[in-house]
Amino acid sequence: MCRLFALVAERSRSPELPDLMRQFRELSRQHPDGWGFGWFFDGRPQVEKSPAAAFYDPRFMTTCMSADSNIVMAHIRTSGGTPLTPENTHPFSYGSYIFEHDGSVRMDLAELMPNEYSGRIQGQTDSEQLFYWILYNIDRMGSIVRGIREAVKPINEGPEASEFSFILSDGQAVYSYRSASCREDRHSILYRVRKETDKYPGRSVIISSQRLGRGEWHTIDTGTLLVVDKLRNIEEHSF
């Protein structure tokens, strides 16, 4: 089981991010199989990642603290059996998108998409297959929300139960989805709306696999897509 994080902040270099990332880094004691951090610079995805444990890699915090972006994402990995390599480490990026995943997809999605998309896969994870499967459906449907709906439909209706969650961003919004009938704390996605404070100027929406810091956290139900745009407007779609 991996851990996911995203922040949509009113300010770039959000002053709360270092504190949040110190808490998130602690989780790598139980999830030691790699870390990654993604952000956007001039609208283009930037990703730093390593198969090392975040807690023992000083680059994790230096990368987080240097990212000049209103939207940032972080991932801490527990391998499901695939090698600990950069190619298998989250987040993944392509075009204008950054993507990270937790859980298992029990379908060979590479067989369902054209070679134009499956040929981009570099590692051995179902996570990377899911990423390009979603991108294929976004391009096919001409909409991110409709594309995600079409992408998860055959997975949710498949003969084997898949339990997963993911976060996707195109630099304009963050899309967080959960499909899991297991207990609530597995493959979970929660979010918290933070108002401006003296300590942390600017407002933000924090999205995480588990609670980080104080405040009121809201759980994303299974089969629900949470959309948070750059202005921190929130929508929910159920499918």
Summary of the structure (lengths in Angstrom):
residues: 239
radius of gyration: 16.4
end to end distance: 23.3
largest distance: 52.3
contacts: 813
relative contact order: 0.18
helix: 27%
strand: 31%
